[in-house]
């Protein structure tokens, strides 16, 4: 699904990432850990084609990311759901419309999708808040809305960048449960986090590999938490 071979990225002489080689298999669950500034967000951007490796190779769904043109990158990203660290919404639109934006942009919106959209909003527990605007939502509600928006296109791969960084522990567990459920549906999940308690809490729900990023390199901590 994602394969890197000696991939590196940097803007100058000091690379942010160097000699990264790994494979994210279909249906797998990974945590990416490391100190602030270690390059976790950069790594995720390589995974969805926002950045192109400055050396080495990155293959996304079997395609060389460095050789993809804009249209092919757009098509590829329909298979990837990204939950950004700072979820941004259009404040003038109800959260239901914000969640549906990927459908609107791709031309897939319409009455046929309404039932699926409502089902997804209920799944993340936001039915009662569907017509509220983003500034009216709590931090946890915004994060659940961000997750719903990321998976509205039924992606194969879900990348989450510190999805629990701005919510309390109970909401962190709720978000983790949703991501674990997605993995059990066959989705590949990669969560970047510095929260080791969250990683330990996942042990009872999924088998996951922990990837530790430090000094620009990634080390696998084993198949189990």
N, C-alpha and C positions, 0 to 999 in steps of 0.2 A: 504493500500500500504506500508506504514511504520508505525509501531506501537511500542512505547516504554513504558515500565512499570517499574517505579522506576529504570531506567537505570543510571548507573554511570560509570565514567572512570577516571583513574588516575594512576600515576606511583609510588606514595608513600602515605604518610598519608594525604596529602592535595589533594583531588580529583579535577580534572579540571571540571568535570560535576558530579552532584549528584541528585538523585531522580527525574530524568526527565521522565515525563509521558505525552505522546501526541500521536496523530494519524494524519497522512497525508492522507487524503482521495483521491481517484482517481479523477482527474480533478481539484483539488484544486490549489490555488496559495498562496504561503507563502513568506514573507520576514523574515529573521532572522537578528536581529540587536544586537548590544552590543559593548562595548569598545574593543579596541585592546587587545588581550590576554585573552579575556573572554572565549574562547573555541569554537568559531564559526566553525573553520576548523575541530576541533576534532569532533564536532557534525555531520558535513557532512560526515566525514570518518566513523562514526558509521552507517550512512544511506546507505552507499554503501559497507559495509563489509571490509573496509581497516583496521578498528580497531574493536575489540570485547569488549563489555561492561565488566568491571571488576565485576560488580554486576547488578542485575536486568535483564531485558529481552529486546531484540530488535528483532522484527519480520520484515522481508523484504519480501514482496509479500506472506505473510502468513507463511513463514518459519523462524524457529529460527536461527538467524544469527550465534549464537555460536556453532551450531551443524553442520554447513555446511563444507564439505571438499573443497579442492582447486578446483576440477572440478565443483562442484555445485555453488561455488562462481563465477567462470568464466561464467557459464551459466546465473546466476542471473544478472551479471553486463552487459550483452548484453541488458538488459531491462532498464539500467540506463545510462544516458549521463551526464558526469561531465565536467564542464568548470572550470579548475583550476585557482587559483589566478595568478600564473606565468605560462602562457601557453608556453610549450616547444615543439619545432618542430625539425625535422631532417633537418639541414640547407643545406645539399647537395641535397635534393629533392625539386622539385617544390611544391608549396603549394597545388596544386591539388592532388598530390600523398600523401602529409601529411594528407589531409582531408580523403583520402580513406584508410588510414592505418588500421582502425578497420575492414574494409571489407577484406583487405589482410590477416590480422592475423587470422580472423575467417574462411578464405577460401571461402568467398562470393564474391570476386572480379571477374571481367570478363566482357565481352562485354555486357551482359544483364544488368549490373549495371551502365554502362557508362552514359546512358541517365538520370538516377536518380541522379547520381553524378553531372552532368552538371547542372541539374535543381536546385539542392541544392546550388551549387556555385553561380548561378545566383540569387537565393533567398536572399542570404546574400550580394549580390552586389559585387562579386569578379570575375566575368567572365573575365574582362580585365586583371586581375592579376593572373589568374589561373596558369600560367607557370612561375611566378616569384618565387624566392626562399625566404624563411622566412626573412633573413637579409635585403631584399629589401622592406619589407612591413612596413607601418606605424603602430603605436600602435593600432589604430582602426581597421585596416585591419587584424592584427594578432588576435584581439579579435573576429572578425567576423569569421575568419578561425577556431578559437578554438571552437566557437559555432557550426559551420558546422560539424566539426569532432565529436563533442559530440553527434550530433543527426543523424549521417549518418546511424546508425543501427536502426533508427526509435524507440527510447526508449519510455517507458511509463512514466518514471520519469526523470526530468532534474534538476540537482543540479549545481548551479553556485556560485562560491566563489569569491566575490568582482569582478564581471565581468567588472565593469566600473571604477575600481580603477585607471587605468593608461591612461584614455582617456578623451577628453574634453566633455563638456556638450552636444553638438550636437550629438556626437557619443554615449554618454550614452543613450540619448533618442532613438537613432536608435536601439541600442542593446535591450533596454527595449521593444520597439515595436515588435522586432522579438520574444522575449520571451513571450510577451502577445499573439501574433499570435499563437505560439505553444500551449499555454494554451487553446485558443479558439478551437484548433483542438482536444482537449481532453487530452492533456498532463498535468501531474502534475508538477508544477514548484516550486522550492524553491531557493530563492536568498539570499545569505548572503551578507549584505552590512551595512556600517555605514553611507551611504548617505541618509539622511532623505528627501532631495529634490527629489531624485529619487523615493522614496516611495510615496511622495505626487503626483508626476507626473503620477504614475500608476493609480491613483484614477479614472481618466476618461476612462481608458481602461479595467480594470478588477476589480473584487471584490477579495480582498486579506485579509489574516489574517497576522498580525504582531506578531512575536514571539520575545520577548526581553530576551536576555541572560545576566545574571549578577549574580555574586556570585555562579556560577556553576549551577544555576537553570534557567528554562525557564518559563516566564509568557506570556500568550496570551493577546494581547491588544485589542481583539475584532474581529468581523468578517469583519468590514469595516475599511478602513484607516481613 
